[in-house]
């Protein structure tokens, strides 16, 4: 059975993010495998791919300790309907169906069979689910199939909405990282990539780095956020503040770094940043939280540090900086592990679910 698929993201594809990367990567993998696939999403500039249709610009709204770029206007809904009429897909794949915007429009304003993927995991249910629980439950009931990217994401959605969820992990575009040319560097380096906000744990990494006592080692800090200016004012020696970087530069920095550090303290449903590091072949230090253990096994693909503990983080960083053989062991194991999560495998797992959704509607 051949299906035509339209993937819908509520978040702007002009803003870096895990959901956005999954939508684009899965669409590319589906198309490369011969499936007709399109994407509908907000964009704050030109669409990033020719198969993407923009529903307009986004606005930033608070969500799960961060800010989410969504488009929930009537104009965005109208553009969603217009795109779906043009594509005439057999099935829509809605990412974060509970988030207002084009996912709601596609689910409530059409009769197209729908698969919904839930990405978020939190100590408490998503704010949108808490405030709009009854209508959200009704909306979710229209999904033919529900998936979640991890057990944590499944529990978050299940507690808020009920229903059954297939756990299908995120994927990574391996070639993006394996073929990247390493960024020029003459010194040992530790890389951080993420939004500068409380849950990402950058302040703990800076505290750890400040006491590391490894002259010549650099800390590359990519991204920006509400804590950027405060943390810059600490004036920690050896830190390079890179600002927001492109996906290409991120891949090149990952390939060049001595250690990739992921110090998030909570709110990670799936360790996508960890998976990207493994695909790039860099030794990993990560917080010991469920979202990261979903991907990297402690002491096999990554050294784990206690979340929010600069001393534990410093000890793990020091161990890897001082032990090239241990770094090589982690890198080899990580590359093998990353292959299990290739985007091609993800596309292969979703195709039967798309077909099932269409069959249920028939």
C-alpha positions as CSV (number, residue, x, y, z in Angstrom):
1,X,0.0,0.0,0.0
2,X,1.3,3.4,-1.0
3,X,0.3,6.4,1.2
4,X,0.6,10.1,0.8
5,X,1.7,11.8,4.0
6,X,1.5,15.3,5.3
7,X,3.6,16.0,8.5
8,X,2.4,18.9,10.6
9,X,4.5,20.8,13.1
10,X,3.0,23.4,15.5
11,X,6.5,25.0,15.9
12,X,8.3,27.3,13.6
13,X,10.8,25.6,11.3
14,X,12.9,28.8,11.4
15,X,13.7,28.2,15.1
16,X,16.0,25.3,16.1
17,X,14.2,22.6,18.1
18,X,13.9,18.9,18.6
19,X,10.4,18.6,17.2
20,X,11.2,20.7,14.2
21,X,14.2,18.6,13.4
22,X,12.2,15.4,13.7
23,X,9.5,16.6,11.3
24,X,12.0,17.7,8.7
25,X,14.2,14.6,9.1
26,X,11.4,12.2,8.9
27,X,9.9,13.9,5.9
28,X,13.3,13.7,4.1
29,X,13.7,10.0,5.0
30,X,10.2,9.2,3.8
31,X,10.8,11.0,0.5
32,X,14.1,9.3,0.0
33,X,12.4,6.0,0.5
34,X,9.8,6.7,-2.2
35,X,6.9,8.0,-0.1
36,X,5.2,11.2,-1.1
37,X,5.6,13.5,2.0
38,X,5.0,17.1,2.6
39,X,5.3,19.4,5.7
40,X,3.0,22.1,7.0
41,X,4.3,24.4,9.7
42,X,4.9,28.0,10.7
43,X,8.0,29.6,9.3
44,X,9.5,33.0,10.2
45,X,11.4,33.2,6.9
46,X,11.7,31.2,3.7
47,X,10.6,27.6,4.1
48,X,13.8,25.4,4.8
49,X,12.8,22.8,2.2
50,X,10.9,22.8,-1.1
51,X,8.4,20.3,0.3
52,X,7.5,22.7,3.2
53,X,4.4,25.0,3.1
54,X,4.4,27.8,5.7
55,X,1.2,28.8,7.5
56,X,2.8,32.1,8.6
57,X,5.0,33.6,11.3
58,X,5.1,32.4,14.9
59,X,4.8,34.1,18.3
60,X,6.7,32.9,21.4
61,X,4.6,31.5,24.2
62,X,5.8,30.0,27.5
63,X,5.8,26.1,27.6
64,X,7.4,23.5,29.9
65,X,10.1,25.9,31.3
66,X,10.9,27.2,27.8
67,X,9.5,29.3,25.0
68,X,7.6,27.8,22.0
69,X,7.3,29.4,18.6
70,X,3.7,28.7,17.5
71,X,1.1,30.1,15.1
72,X,-2.5,29.7,16.3
73,X,-4.2,32.5,14.4
74,X,-7.3,32.0,12.1
75,X,-5.0,32.9,9.2
76,X,-2.7,30.0,10.1
77,X,-5.7,27.6,10.3
78,X,-6.9,28.8,6.8
79,X,-3.5,28.2,5.3
80,X,-3.3,24.8,6.9
81,X,-6.7,23.8,5.2
82,X,-5.5,25.3,1.9
83,X,-2.3,23.3,2.0
84,X,-4.1,20.0,2.9
85,X,-6.6,20.6,0.1
86,X,-3.7,21.1,-2.3
87,X,-1.7,18.0,-1.1
88,X,-4.8,15.7,-0.7
89,X,-2.8,13.4,1.6
90,X,-4.1,9.9,2.7
91,X,-2.9,10.6,6.3
92,X,-1.6,13.5,8.4
93,X,1.1,13.0,11.0
94,X,0.6,15.6,13.7
95,X,3.5,16.3,16.0
96,X,2.4,17.6,19.5
97,X,-1.3,17.4,18.7
98,X,-2.2,19.2,21.9
99,X,-0.4,22.4,20.9
100,X,-2.6,25.0,19.4
101,X,-2.0,25.9,15.7
102,X,-1.9,23.9,12.5
103,X,-2.1,20.5,14.3
104,X,-5.5,21.5,15.8
105,X,-6.7,22.8,12.5
106,X,-5.8,19.6,10.6
107,X,-7.3,17.4,13.3
108,X,-10.5,19.3,14.0
109,X,-11.2,20.9,10.6
110,X,-10.7,17.9,8.3
111,X,-11.6,14.2,8.2
112,X,-8.2,13.0,7.1
113,X,-6.9,10.0,9.1
114,X,-4.4,11.2,11.7
115,X,-1.4,9.8,13.5
116,X,-0.4,11.9,16.5
117,X,3.1,12.0,18.1
118,X,3.6,13.3,21.6
119,X,7.1,14.6,22.4
120,X,6.9,16.4,25.7
121,X,7.6,15.0,29.1
122,X,7.4,17.1,32.3
123,X,7.0,16.8,36.0
124,X,3.5,18.1,35.4
125,X,1.4,17.8,32.3
126,X,1.9,20.3,29.5
127,X,0.4,23.7,30.3
128,X,-2.0,23.5,27.3
129,X,-3.2,20.1,28.5
130,X,-3.8,21.4,32.0
131,X,-5.7,24.4,31.0
132,X,-7.7,22.8,28.2
133,X,-8.0,19.2,29.4
134,X,-11.6,18.5,28.4
135,X,-11.3,19.8,24.9
136,X,-7.8,18.3,24.5
137,X,-9.2,14.9,25.4
138,X,-11.9,15.3,22.8
139,X,-9.4,16.4,20.2
140,X,-7.1,13.5,21.0
141,X,-10.0,11.1,20.6
142,X,-10.0,12.0,16.9
143,X,-6.5,10.5,16.4
144,X,-6.5,7.1,14.8
145,X,-3.1,6.2,16.3
146,X,-1.1,7.9,19.1
147,X,2.6,7.6,19.5
148,X,5.1,9.0,22.1
149,X,8.9,9.4,21.7
150,X,9.7,7.8,25.1
151,X,8.1,6.2,28.1
152,X,8.3,9.6,29.9
153,X,6.4,11.3,27.0
154,X,3.9,8.4,27.0
155,X,3.2,8.8,30.7
156,X,2.8,12.6,30.4
157,X,0.3,12.3,27.6
158,X,-1.5,9.3,29.1
159,X,-2.0,11.0,32.5
160,X,-3.4,14.1,30.8
161,X,-5.4,12.6,27.9
162,X,-5.8,8.8,28.6
163,X,-5.7,6.4,25.6
164,X,-3.1,4.0,24.3
165,X,0.3,5.2,22.9
166,X,2.9,3.3,20.9
167,X,6.4,4.3,22.0
168,X,8.5,5.1,18.9
169,X,11.8,6.8,19.7
170,X,13.1,9.8,17.8
171,X,15.6,9.4,14.9
172,X,18.8,11.0,13.8
173,X,20.0,11.8,10.3
174,X,23.3,10.0,10.5
175,X,24.9,11.4,7.4
176,X,24.5,15.0,8.7
177,X,27.0,14.2,11.4
178,X,29.2,11.5,10.0
179,X,30.0,13.6,6.9
180,X,30.5,16.9,8.6
181,X,34.0,18.5,8.3
182,X,35.3,19.0,11.8
183,X,35.5,22.7,12.9
184,X,39.1,23.9,13.0
185,X,40.5,23.7,16.6
186,X,43.9,23.7,18.1
187,X,42.9,23.1,21.8
188,X,40.9,20.5,23.7
189,X,37.3,21.6,23.8
190,X,34.0,21.0,25.6
191,X,30.8,21.8,23.6
192,X,27.4,22.8,25.0
193,X,24.5,23.3,22.6
194,X,21.1,24.4,23.9
195,X,18.8,27.2,25.1
196,X,20.3,29.2,28.0
197,X,17.5,28.5,30.5
198,X,17.3,26.8,33.9
199,X,16.3,23.3,32.8
200,X,19.2,23.0,30.3
201,X,21.8,23.2,33.2
202,X,24.3,25.6,31.5
203,X,25.1,27.4,34.8
204,X,26.2,24.1,36.4
205,X,28.5,23.4,33.4
206,X,30.0,26.8,33.8
207,X,30.6,26.2,37.5
208,X,32.2,22.8,36.7
209,X,34.4,24.3,34.0
210,X,35.5,27.2,36.3
211,X,37.1,24.7,38.7
212,X,38.3,22.2,36.1
213,X,42.0,23.4,36.2
214,X,42.9,22.3,32.6
215,X,44.8,25.2,31.1
216,X,44.2,25.6,27.3
217,X,40.9,23.7,27.4
218,X,38.1,25.7,25.8
219,X,34.3,25.6,26.5
220,X,32.2,26.3,23.4
221,X,28.8,27.6,24.4
222,X,26.2,27.6,21.5
223,X,22.7,29.0,21.8
224,X,21.1,31.8,23.6
225,X,18.2,32.4,26.1
226,X,17.0,34.3,29.1
227,X,20.1,33.4,31.2
228,X,22.7,34.4,28.6
229,X,23.6,37.9,29.8
230,X,23.7,36.8,33.5
231,X,26.0,33.8,32.7
232,X,28.2,35.9,30.4
233,X,28.7,38.3,33.3
234,X,30.4,35.5,35.3
235,X,33.4,36.1,33.0
236,X,34.5,32.4,33.3
237,X,38.0,32.2,31.6
238,X,38.2,30.0,28.5
239,X,34.6,30.2,27.4
240,X,33.7,31.1,23.8
241,X,30.1,32.4,23.5
242,X,29.0,31.4,20.0
243,X,25.4,32.6,20.0
244,X,22.9,30.8,17.8
245,X,24.7,28.6,15.3
246,X,23.5,26.9,12.1
247,X,22.8,23.1,12.0
248,X,25.9,22.8,9.8
249,X,28.1,24.5,12.3
250,X,26.6,22.4,15.1
251,X,27.5,19.2,13.3
252,X,31.1,20.5,12.6
253,X,31.6,21.6,16.2
254,X,30.3,18.1,17.4
255,X,32.8,16.4,15.1
256,X,35.7,18.6,16.5
257,X,34.9,18.7,20.2
258,X,36.9,16.6,22.7
259,X,33.8,16.2,24.9
260,X,30.2,17.0,24.4
261,X,28.4,17.9,27.6
262,X,24.6,17.7,28.0
263,X,23.9,19.0,31.6
264,X,20.1,19.4,31.5
265,X,18.5,18.8,34.9
266,X,14.9,17.9,33.9
267,X,12.2,18.3,31.1
268,X,14.0,16.1,28.5
269,X,11.6,13.5,27.2
270,X,14.1,12.0,24.8
271,X,17.9,12.5,24.6
272,X,18.0,13.8,21.1
273,X,21.1,16.0,21.8
274,X,22.8,12.9,23.2
275,X,21.9,10.9,20.1
276,X,23.3,13.7,17.8
277,X,26.6,13.6,19.8
278,X,26.8,9.8,19.4
279,X,26.2,10.1,15.7
280,X,28.9,12.7,15.4
281,X,31.5,10.5,17.2
282,X,32.2,12.6,20.2
283,X,32.7,11.4,23.8
284,X,29.7,12.3,26.0
285,X,29.1,13.6,29.5
286,X,25.4,13.8,30.3
287,X,23.2,14.3,33.3
288,X,21.8,11.1,34.7
289,X,18.1,11.8,33.9
290,X,15.6,9.4,32.3
291,X,15.4,11.3,29.0
292,X,19.1,10.8,28.4
293,X,19.2,7.2,29.7
294,X,16.6,6.4,27.0
295,X,19.4,6.8,24.5
296,X,22.8,6.5,26.1
297,X,23.5,3.8,28.7
298,X,25.6,4.9,31.7
299,X,29.3,4.1,31.3
300,X,28.6,2.4,27.9
301,X,27.9,5.3,25.5
302,X,28.3,8.2,28.0
303,X,29.6,9.1,31.4
304,X,26.6,10.3,33.6
305,X,26.8,13.0,36.2
306,X,24.3,13.8,39.0
307,X,21.9,16.5,37.6
308,X,22.5,20.0,39.0
309,X,25.8,18.9,40.6
310,X,28.9,20.9,39.3
311,X,31.3,18.7,41.2
312,X,30.0,15.4,39.7
313,X,30.0,17.1,36.3
314,X,33.5,18.3,36.8
315,X,34.8,14.9,37.8
316,X,33.2,13.3,34.7
317,X,34.7,16.0,32.4
318,X,38.1,15.7,33.9
319,X,38.0,11.9,33.6
320,X,37.4,12.1,29.8
321,X,39.8,14.9,29.1
322,X,42.6,12.9,30.8
323,X,41.8,9.5,29.2
324,X,41.9,9.3,25.4
325,X,41.4,5.6,25.5
326,X,38.1,5.9,27.4
327,X,36.9,8.6,25.0
328,X,37.6,6.2,22.1
329,X,35.6,3.5,23.9
330,X,32.6,5.7,24.3
331,X,32.8,7.0,20.8
332,X,32.8,3.5,19.3
333,X,29.9,2.4,21.4
334,X,28.0,5.6,20.7
335,X,28.3,5.3,16.9
336,X,26.9,1.7,17.0
337,X,24.1,2.9,19.3
338,X,23.2,5.8,17.0
339,X,22.8,3.5,14.0
340,X,19.9,1.9,15.9
341,X,18.1,5.3,15.8
342,X,18.6,6.2,12.2
343,X,15.9,8.3,10.5
344,X,15.6,5.6,7.9
345,X,14.6,3.1,10.6
346,X,12.1,5.7,12.0
347,X,10.4,6.0,8.6
348,X,10.2,2.2,8.3
349,X,8.4,2.1,11.7
350,X,5.9,4.8,10.8
351,X,4.9,3.5,7.4
352,X,2.8,0.6,8.8
353,X,1.1,3.0,11.3
354,X,0.1,5.3,8.4
355,X,-1.3,2.4,6.5
356,X,-3.2,1.2,9.6
357,X,-4.6,4.7,10.2
358,X,-5.9,4.8,6.6
359,X,-7.4,1.3,6.9
360,X,-9.2,2.2,10.2
361,X,-10.8,5.2,8.5
362,X,-11.9,3.1,5.5
